[in-house]
Structure formats: structure tokens, C-alpha cells
Amino acid sequence: MAQVSNMDFCSECGSIMPVLQKKGDLICYTCKTTHKIEALDSHEVHYVLHFNSIESGGTQQEKKKKKTKETEAEGPVCERKCPKCGNDVMSYATLQLRSADEGQTVFYTCTKCKYKETENS
């Protein structure tokens, strides 16, 4: 029988230990080493849960999206002049909309005015 220092992992092979059953000792799935249940007497597990409050107005990620929505690109960017506002930076995305032996369709979006245009390459 092995001496267990951390009940999350087997002290012999390092594998994750199985879920504790109602009766019997812990037996490692990998190396089959038996660990006595008494080793868990001093083992304590503590959890801390953090919840968003209703007053906070949403998660940090939602707040960040709202803040940067107007200036953030909708994907990778390239140097391409917007025909509507003249901005030199547009984001783009590609999709294979036509048959496989034809080129892909590129969708461009202006990072400034959000004008959209497509190009069949």
C-alpha cells in the first residue's frame, strides 16, 4: 500500500485518482496501487464561487465588447481603401461559397464606417 501525499494524484505513477466511492479503498486506474481511505481524514477541499451582480451591468467581457465595438475589427485586417469613407484599413473574412474548383469569396468590412463589400477571387 502506498503513502498518499496528494489525493488528487497517485503517488506511484502520477495519474489522476478515481472518484471516492462510499466503501473501500482508492485503487489507481493506471498502476492499480491501493491507497487507504484513512489518508483522506485530513484532506480538505475549499471552493470559492464568484458571481456577477445584477447591478454590475454584465460581465467584464460584455463591457469590453460594448466599449470597443465601434473601433474593433471583425477579423484580420489588410490595407485596402474603403470606397465609401476612404479609410485605408479593412477587415476581411473568406468563405467557399461557390464550387470547389472556383475561388473563395472574400468579405471586406471597413474598420471605420463598417461598409461591407465582397470580392470573388
N, CA and C of each residue as an Amber inpcrd file, in Angstrom:
protein
   363
   0.8360000  -1.1730000   0.0000000   0.0000000   0.0000000   0.0000000
   0.8830000   1.2400000   0.0000000   0.5070000   2.2120000  -0.8020000
   1.3090000   3.4190000  -0.9710000   0.8660000   4.5090000  -0.0100000
   1.8250000   5.3390000   0.4020000   1.5340000   6.5120000   1.2210000
   1.0990000   7.6330000   0.2710000  -0.0240000   8.2690000   0.5360000
  -0.5700000   9.2820000  -0.3550000  -0.3070000  10.6620000   0.2210000
   0.3290000  11.5280000  -0.5770000   0.5730000  12.8940000  -0.1230000
  -0.4510000  13.8500000  -0.7080000  -0.9190000  13.5930000  -1.9170000
  -1.9270000  14.4210000  -2.5690000  -2.9690000  13.4710000  -3.1570000
  -4.1820000  13.5110000  -2.6440000  -5.1930000  12.5390000  -3.0580000
  -5.7500000  12.7990000  -4.4570000  -5.3250000  13.8740000  -5.1020000
  -5.7700000  14.1220000  -6.4660000  -4.9930000  13.2740000  -7.4650000
  -3.7500000  12.8980000  -7.0980000  -2.8790000  12.1550000  -7.9990000
  -2.2520000  10.9690000  -7.2790000  -2.0320000   9.8950000  -7.9970000
  -1.4090000   8.6980000  -7.4380000   0.0540000   8.9940000  -7.1230000
   0.5060000   8.5990000  -5.9160000   1.8920000   8.8490000  -5.5200000
   2.8680000   7.9240000  -6.2400000   2.3850000   6.8590000  -6.8410000
   3.2560000   5.9120000  -7.5330000   3.4720000   6.2830000  -9.0010000
   2.3740000   6.5790000  -9.7180000   2.5010000   6.8150000 -11.1660000
   2.1160000   8.2310000 -11.5990000   1.4700000   9.0180000 -10.7120000
   1.1120000  10.3910000 -11.0380000  -0.2180000  10.5420000 -11.7520000
  -0.9460000   9.4620000 -11.9830000  -2.2450000   9.5360000 -12.6580000
  -3.2890000  10.1790000 -11.7560000  -4.3320000  10.7140000 -12.3690000
  -5.4380000  11.2810000 -11.5990000  -6.1520000  10.1440000 -10.8880000
  -6.4600000  10.3690000  -9.6200000  -7.1190000   9.3400000  -8.8190000
  -8.6060000   9.2680000  -9.1630000  -9.2160000   8.0770000  -8.9880000
 -10.6430000   7.9280000  -9.2760000 -11.4970000   8.6510000  -8.2430000
 -12.7770000   8.7700000  -8.5480000 -13.7360000   9.3930000  -7.6440000
 -13.8920000   8.5030000  -6.4100000 -13.9760000   9.1140000  -5.2570000
 -14.1190000   8.4020000  -3.9970000 -15.4680000   7.6850000  -3.9460000
 -15.4380000   6.4090000  -3.6430000 -16.6540000   5.6010000  -3.5350000
 -17.1480000   5.5920000  -2.0840000 -18.3580000   5.1060000  -1.8460000
 -18.9240000   5.0580000  -0.4920000 -18.1740000   4.0860000   0.3980000
 -17.6560000   3.0010000  -0.1590000 -16.9340000   1.9880000   0.6100000
 -15.6550000   1.6150000  -0.1140000 -14.6830000   1.1400000   0.6710000
 -13.4600000   0.6040000   0.0860000 -12.3700000   1.6360000  -0.0920000
 -11.1900000   1.1410000  -0.4460000 -10.0140000   1.9870000  -0.6420000
  -9.9930000   2.5560000  -2.0580000  -9.1000000   3.5110000  -2.2650000
  -8.9020000   4.0770000  -3.6020000  -7.9170000   3.1950000  -4.3500000
  -8.2670000   2.8000000  -5.5610000  -7.3730000   1.9950000  -6.3870000
  -7.1040000   2.7820000  -7.6630000  -5.8130000   3.0390000  -7.9170000
  -5.4050000   3.8130000  -9.1000000  -5.8100000   3.0660000 -10.3650000
  -6.4030000   3.7950000 -11.3220000  -6.8170000   3.1930000 -12.5770000
  -5.6210000   2.6830000 -13.3880000  -4.5090000   3.4050000 -13.3210000
  -3.3700000   3.0950000 -14.1750000  -2.4810000   1.9950000 -13.6260000
  -1.9520000   2.1940000 -12.3950000  -0.9750000   1.2360000 -11.8580000
  -1.5800000   0.2600000 -10.8580000  -2.8680000   0.4180000 -10.5490000
  -3.6170000  -0.4600000  -9.6410000  -3.1040000  -0.4330000  -8.2000000
  -2.3570000   0.6060000  -7.8050000  -1.9010000   0.7510000  -6.4290000
  -3.0940000   1.0620000  -5.5380000  -3.1640000   0.4150000  -4.3750000
  -4.2530000   0.6410000  -3.4330000  -3.8390000   1.7020000  -2.4240000
  -4.6830000   2.6970000  -2.2280000  -4.4460000   3.7760000  -1.2700000
  -5.5240000   3.6930000  -0.1990000  -5.1190000   3.6720000   1.0640000
  -6.0570000   3.5750000   2.1830000  -6.9180000   4.8340000   2.2780000
  -8.1910000   4.6380000   2.5840000  -9.1560000   5.7310000   2.7390000
  -8.7840000   6.6210000   3.9200000  -8.1290000   6.0720000   4.9440000
  -7.7690000   6.8380000   6.1330000  -6.8560000   8.0170000   5.7850000
  -6.1890000   7.9590000   4.6540000  -5.3100000   9.0520000   4.2370000
  -6.0980000  10.3270000   3.9410000  -7.3990000  10.1870000   3.7550000
  -8.2480000  11.3420000   3.4530000  -8.7630000  12.0570000   4.6970000
  -8.4850000  11.5240000   5.8930000  -9.0050000  12.1330000   7.1170000
  -8.6600000  13.6080000   7.2420000  -7.4720000  14.0030000   6.8590000
  -7.0660000  15.4030000   6.9950000  -7.1820000  16.1650000   5.6720000
  -7.7230000  15.5370000   4.6590000  -7.8190000  16.1550000   3.3330000
  -9.0670000  17.0430000   3.2600000  -8.8690000  18.3440000   2.9970000
  -9.9710000  19.2860000   2.8690000  -9.9320000  19.9400000   1.5020000
 -11.0930000  20.1770000   0.9470000 -11.2090000  20.8500000  -0.3400000
 -12.0490000  22.0970000  -0.1320000 -11.5600000  23.2380000  -0.6080000
 -12.2760000  24.5060000  -0.4810000 -12.5260000  25.0720000  -1.8750000
 -13.7040000  25.6020000  -2.0850000 -14.0740000  26.2160000  -3.3470000
 -14.5410000  27.6430000  -3.0880000 -14.2510000  28.5250000  -4.0300000
 -14.7440000  29.8920000  -3.9790000 -15.4720000  30.1460000  -5.2930000
 -16.7290000  30.5500000  -5.1950000 -17.5140000  30.8640000  -6.3790000
 -17.7130000  32.3690000  -6.4640000 -17.4850000  32.9290000  -7.6400000
 -17.6700000  34.3560000  -7.8640000 -18.8270000  34.5320000  -8.8370000
 -19.8260000  35.2980000  -8.4260000 -20.9930000  35.5590000  -9.2590000
 -21.0020000  37.0320000  -9.6660000 -21.5320000  37.2980000 -10.8520000
 -21.7230000  38.6750000 -11.2860000 -22.9860000  39.2090000 -10.6280000
 -22.9130000  40.4420000 -10.1780000 -24.1060000  41.0300000  -9.5850000
 -24.9860000  41.6120000 -10.6850000 -26.2620000  41.7210000 -10.4050000
 -27.2060000  42.2600000 -11.3870000 -26.8960000  43.7240000 -11.6520000
 -26.4620000  44.4470000 -10.6250000 -26.1810000  45.8720000 -10.7640000
 -24.9330000  46.1550000 -11.6060000 -24.0540000  45.1650000 -11.7650000
 -22.7950000  45.4130000 -12.4640000 -22.9810000  45.6470000 -13.9560000
 -24.1380000  45.2930000 -14.5050000 -24.3920000  45.5600000 -15.9200000
 -23.7710000  44.5360000 -16.8450000 -23.4950000  43.3590000 -16.3670000
 -22.9600000  42.3030000 -17.2240000 -21.5370000  41.9420000 -16.8640000
 -21.0040000  41.0050000 -17.6110000 -19.6550000  40.5170000 -17.3600000
 -18.6270000  41.5070000 -17.9040000 -17.4000000  41.3150000 -17.4850000
 -16.3100000  42.1660000 -17.9870000 -16.1900000  42.0230000 -19.5000000
 -16.3930000  40.8070000 -20.0080000 -16.2850000  40.5780000 -21.4440000
 -17.3650000  41.3570000 -22.1980000 -18.5900000  41.3780000 -21.6760000
 -19.6680000  42.1410000 -22.3190000 -19.3730000  43.6280000 -22.2980000
 -18.8410000  44.1270000 -21.1860000 -18.4820000  45.5440000 -21.0930000
 -17.3950000  45.8980000 -22.0990000 -16.4060000  45.0070000 -22.2360000
 -15.3110000  45.2550000 -23.1680000 -15.8210000  45.2750000 -24.6030000
 -16.7660000  44.3670000 -24.9180000 -17.3430000  44.3430000 -26.2600000
 -18.0660000  45.6420000 -26.5730000 -18.8650000  46.1280000 -25.6170000
 -19.5980000  47.3710000 -25.8200000 -18.6420000  48.5320000 -26.0390000
 -17.5610000  48.5750000 -25.2640000 -16.6200000  49.6850000 -25.3130000
 -15.8540000  49.7330000 -26.6290000 -15.4510000  48.5710000 -27.1360000
 -14.6000000  48.5490000 -28.3240000 -15.3450000  48.1650000 -29.5940000
 -16.6610000  48.0570000 -29.5340000 -17.4400000  47.5970000 -30.6830000
 -17.2360000  48.4770000 -31.9140000 -17.1710000  49.7800000 -31.7160000
 -17.0740000  50.6890000 -32.8590000 -15.6890000  50.6930000 -33.4840000
 -14.6310000  50.5000000 -32.7050000 -13.2820000  50.6100000 -33.2340000
 -12.6360000  49.2610000 -33.5250000 -13.2270000  48.1700000 -33.0770000
 -12.6170000  46.8570000 -33.2230000 -12.9080000  46.2750000 -34.5970000
 -11.8960000  45.6330000 -35.1970000 -12.0590000  44.9730000 -36.4820000
 -12.8160000  43.6670000 -36.2960000 -13.5130000  43.2280000 -37.3380000
 -14.2900000  41.9960000 -37.2890000 -13.4990000  40.8160000 -37.8330000
 -12.2210000  40.7500000 -37.5940000 -11.3620000  39.6840000 -38.0960000
  -9.9970000  40.2340000 -38.4440000  -9.2180000  39.5000000 -39.2450000
  -7.9030000  40.0020000 -39.6470000  -8.0640000  41.2530000 -40.5130000
  -7.0510000  42.1030000 -40.5100000  -7.1280000  43.3580000 -41.2690000
  -6.1130000  43.3640000 -42.3940000  -6.4050000  44.1890000 -43.3890000
  -5.4960000  44.3660000 -44.5150000  -5.5460000  45.8260000 -44.9570000
  -4.5550000  46.2130000 -45.7410000  -4.5270000  47.5730000 -46.2870000
  -5.3730000  47.5830000 -47.5540000  -6.5560000  48.1150000 -47.4540000
  -7.4900000  48.2180000 -48.5760000  -8.3230000  49.4640000 -48.3360000
  -8.4620000  50.2880000 -49.3590000  -9.1700000  51.5500000 -49.2230000
 -10.6760000  51.3340000 -49.3040000 -11.3640000  51.8960000 -48.3180000
 -12.8280000  51.8220000 -48.2870000 -13.3840000  52.7590000 -49.3570000
 -14.2560000  52.2680000 -50.2600000 -14.8070000  53.1270000 -51.3040000
 -15.7980000  54.1640000 -50.7730000 -16.3050000  53.9670000 -49.5700000
 -17.2850000  54.8800000 -49.0190000 -16.6350000  56.0350000 -48.2630000
 -15.7120000  55.7410000 -47.3130000 -15.1600000  56.8090000 -46.4760000
 -13.6740000  57.0700000 -46.7180000 -13.0050000  56.2140000 -47.5030000
 -11.5910000  56.4290000 -47.8060000 -10.6350000  55.8850000 -46.7550000
 -11.1090000  55.2260000 -45.7260000 -10.2540000  54.6140000 -44.7020000
  -9.3480000  53.5780000 -45.3640000  -8.0870000  53.4960000 -44.9300000
  -7.1190000  52.5950000 -45.5620000  -7.0630000  51.2000000 -44.9370000
  -7.8670000  50.9200000 -43.9180000  -7.8200000  49.6230000 -43.2420000
  -9.1980000  48.9720000 -43.2760000  -9.2280000  47.7110000 -43.7470000
 -10.4640000  46.9410000 -43.7660000 -10.1870000  45.5610000 -43.1830000
 -11.1680000  45.0200000 -42.4740000 -11.0420000  43.6400000 -42.0090000
 -11.6450000  42.7450000 -43.0870000 -11.2790000  41.4600000 -43.0430000
 -11.7900000  40.5600000 -44.0640000 -12.0680000  39.1790000 -43.5020000
 -12.9250000  38.4390000 -44.2060000 -13.2320000  37.0470000 -43.9100000
 -13.4420000  36.3530000 -45.2430000 -13.0940000  35.0790000 -45.3060000
 -13.2400000  34.3350000 -46.5540000 -14.1520000  33.1350000 -46.3550000
 -14.9160000  32.8130000 -47.3890000 -15.7830000  31.6350000 -47.4070000
 -15.7550000  31.0000000 -48.7810000 -15.9220000  29.6940000 -48.8240000
 -16.0190000  28.9800000 -50.0880000 -17.4980000  28.8310000 -50.4060000
 -18.0640000  29.7940000 -51.1400000 -19.4930000  29.7950000 -51.4340000
 -19.8220000  29.0990000 -52.7520000 -18.8850000  29.1500000 -53.6770000
 -19.1210000  28.5410000 -54.9860000 -18.5200000  27.1440000 -55.0100000
 -18.5080000  26.5040000 -56.1430000 -17.9960000  25.1360000 -56.2270000
 -16.5090000  25.0890000 -55.8770000 -16.0220000  23.9080000 -55.5390000
 -14.6580000  23.7440000 -55.0240000 -13.5860000  24.1190000 -56.0440000
 -13.8860000  24.0260000 -57.3570000 -12.8710000  24.3550000 -58.3540000
 -12.8110000  25.8510000 -58.6700000 -13.6170000  26.6500000 -57.9930000
 -13.5770000  28.1020000 -58.1540000 -13.0020000  28.7420000 -56.8990000
 -12.6130000  29.9940000 -57.0030000 -12.0080000  30.6970000 -55.8890000
 -12.9860000  30.9790000 -54.7600000 -12.4340000  31.4260000 -53.6670000
 -13.2590000  31.7420000 -52.4980000 -13.8020000  33.1600000 -52.5920000
 -14.8140000  33.4490000 -51.8030000 -15.3920000  34.7810000 -51.7240000
 -14.8010000  35.4910000 -50.5200000 -14.3130000  36.7150000 -50.7210000
 -13.7100000  37.4980000 -49.6450000 -14.6900000  38.6090000 -49.2720000
 -14.9970000  38.7040000 -47.9870000 -15.8870000  39.7470000 -47.4760000
 -15.0380000  40.7730000 -46.7420000 -15.0860000  42.0250000 -47.1680000
 -14.3260000  43.1140000 -46.5470000 -15.2730000  43.9980000 -45.7590000
 -14.8150000  44.4830000 -44.5900000 -15.5900000  45.4120000 -43.7670000
 -14.6760000  46.5470000 -43.3510000 -15.1110000  47.7710000 -43.5890000
 -14.3370000  48.9450000 -43.1910000 -14.3090000  49.0180000 -41.6630000
 -13.1190000  49.2520000 -41.1020000 -12.9950000  49.3330000 -39.6400000
 -13.5210000  50.6580000 -39.0980000 -13.7340000  51.6270000 -39.9790000
 -14.1960000  52.9450000 -39.5350000 -15.7110000  53.1060000 -39.6960000
 -16.2270000  52.9260000 -40.9140000 -17.6560000  53.1740000 -41.1670000
 -18.4800000  51.8920000 -41.2830000 -17.8320000  50.7250000 -41.2040000
 -18.4820000  49.4050000 -41.2670000 -19.1210000  49.0950000 -42.6190000
 -18.6970000  49.8000000 -43.6810000 -19.1650000  49.4990000 -45.0390000
 -18.6790000  48.1030000 -45.4180000 -19.5240000  47.3250000 -46.0720000
 -19.1720000  45.9620000 -46.4610000 -19.1700000  45.8190000 -47.9680000
 -18.1830000  45.0430000 -48.4520000 -18.1370000  44.7130000 -49.8680000
 -17.5710000  43.3090000 -50.0440000 -17.8480000  42.6860000 -51.1780000
 -17.3700000  41.3220000 -51.4440000 -16.5470000  41.3010000 -52.6940000
 -15.6890000  40.2690000 -52.7720000 -14.8510000  40.0710000 -53.9500000
 -14.7280000  38.5820000 -54.1900000 -14.9890000  38.1620000 -55.4250000
 -14.8080000  36.7560000 -55.7940000 -13.3980000  36.5960000 -56.3270000
 -12.5750000  35.8480000 -55.6180000 -11.1790000  35.7000000 -56.0390000
 -10.9670000  34.4210000 -56.8260000
